[in-house]
Amino acid sequence: MITHLGGLNAVVDTTLNLPHIPGGKKLIYTNIEMELTAIADFAHEGEKDPLFKELAGIVQVHKGLCSLEAEEYLPAHALIRPVFGQQLVKSAQAFFEPAGPRALEPELHK
C-alpha cells in the first residue's frame, strides 16, 4: 500500500533513510519537485500548502488511500521539473545513439 508520495528531489534522502521511514510503499514522481510526504500528513501540510489541501480532500474521499484521482492530480498541479526531464532525455538519446552513421556497418576494408 502506498503511504508516502514525493518528487525526484526526495529520492536520495528517502533511499538513505528507508529503514527509518515507517509505512509501506513510497511513490516517487520523477517529473515533480516535492519532499517525501506521508499521505496521513496531507491535511496537516494542507494548512500551509493548497496542493496538499486538495490532495487531503481527494485522499479523504478514498478512505485515506492513494487513488487514481490523487495520482492524476499531483503531477498536474505540483512543481514540474521540465528542464531536468529534457536533460535526462538528451542524455539517454546520446547514450543510445551509435557513435556515428557507420558505427553499425561491418568493416569493409581489412
C-alpha positions as CSV (number, residue, x, y, z in Angstrom):
1,M,0.0,0.0,0.0
2,I,1.3,3.5,-0.9
3,T,1.9,5.5,2.2
4,H,4.1,8.3,1.0
5,L,4.5,10.5,-2.1
6,G,7.4,12.6,-3.2
7,G,9.3,14.1,-6.1
8,L,12.7,13.3,-7.6
9,N,14.4,15.6,-5.2
10,A,13.4,13.2,-2.3
11,V,15.0,10.1,-3.8
12,V,18.4,10.3,-2.2
13,D,17.2,11.1,1.4
14,T,14.4,8.5,1.0
15,T,16.8,5.8,-0.1
16,L,19.3,6.5,2.6
17,N,16.7,6.6,5.3
18,L,14.3,4.0,4.1
19,P,14.8,1.6,7.1
20,H,13.8,4.5,9.4
21,I,10.7,5.7,7.4
22,P,7.6,4.0,8.6
23,G,4.8,2.8,6.4
24,G,4.5,0.9,3.1
25,K,5.5,1.9,-0.4
26,K,7.0,5.3,-1.2
27,L,5.8,6.5,-4.7
28,I,8.3,8.9,-6.4
29,Y,7.3,11.1,-9.3
30,T,10.4,11.8,-11.4
31,N,9.0,14.9,-13.0
32,I,8.0,16.9,-10.0
33,E,9.7,18.5,-7.0
34,M,8.2,17.6,-3.7
35,E,9.6,16.4,-0.4
36,L,8.6,12.9,0.6
37,T,5.3,13.3,2.5
38,A,3.2,10.7,4.3
39,I,-0.4,10.6,2.9
40,A,-1.6,10.7,6.5
41,D,0.1,14.2,6.8
42,F,-1.6,15.7,3.8
43,A,-4.3,17.5,5.9
44,H,-1.6,19.0,8.2
45,E,0.5,20.1,5.3
46,G,-2.6,21.5,3.6
47,E,-2.8,24.1,6.3
48,K,0.1,25.9,4.6
49,D,0.1,24.5,1.1
50,P,-3.0,24.4,-1.2
51,L,-1.6,21.4,-3.1
52,F,-1.7,19.3,0.0
53,K,-5.1,20.7,1.0
54,E,-6.6,19.4,-2.3
55,L,-4.7,16.1,-2.0
56,A,-6.0,15.6,1.5
57,G,-9.6,16.1,0.3
58,I,-9.1,13.6,-2.6
59,V,-7.5,11.0,-0.2
60,Q,-10.3,11.5,2.4
61,V,-12.9,10.6,-0.3
62,H,-11.0,7.4,-0.9
63,K,-10.9,6.4,2.7
64,G,-7.3,7.6,3.3
65,L,-5.8,5.8,0.4
66,C,-3.9,7.0,-2.6
67,S,-6.1,6.7,-5.7
68,L,-6.1,7.3,-9.4
69,E,-7.6,10.7,-8.8
70,A,-4.7,11.7,-6.5
71,E,-2.1,10.2,-8.9
72,E,-3.6,12.3,-11.7
73,Y,-4.0,15.4,-9.6
74,L,-0.4,15.5,-8.2
75,P,1.6,15.7,-11.4
76,A,-0.9,18.1,-13.0
77,H,-0.5,20.6,-10.1
78,A,2.9,20.1,-8.5
79,L,6.1,21.9,-9.3
80,I,7.1,20.3,-12.6
81,R,10.8,19.9,-13.4
82,P,10.8,20.2,-17.2
83,V,14.4,21.3,-17.6
84,F,15.7,18.2,-15.7
85,G,13.4,16.0,-17.8
86,Q,14.7,17.5,-21.0
87,Q,18.3,17.0,-19.9
88,L,17.5,13.4,-19.0
89,V,16.0,12.7,-22.4
90,K,19.0,14.2,-24.2
91,S,21.4,12.2,-22.0
92,A,19.5,9.0,-22.8
93,Q,19.5,9.8,-26.5
94,A,23.2,10.5,-26.6
95,F,23.9,7.2,-24.7
96,F,21.9,5.1,-27.0
97,E,22.9,6.7,-30.3
98,P,25.5,4.9,-32.3
99,A,29.0,6.5,-32.4
100,G,28.3,7.7,-36.0
101,P,26.5,6.9,-39.2
102,R,28.9,4.0,-39.9
103,A,29.1,2.6,-36.4
104,L,26.8,-0.4,-37.1
105,E,28.2,-1.1,-40.6
106,P,30.7,-4.0,-40.9
107,E,34.2,-3.1,-41.6
108,L,34.5,-3.2,-45.4
109,H,38.2,-2.9,-45.8
110,K,40.6,-5.0,-43.7
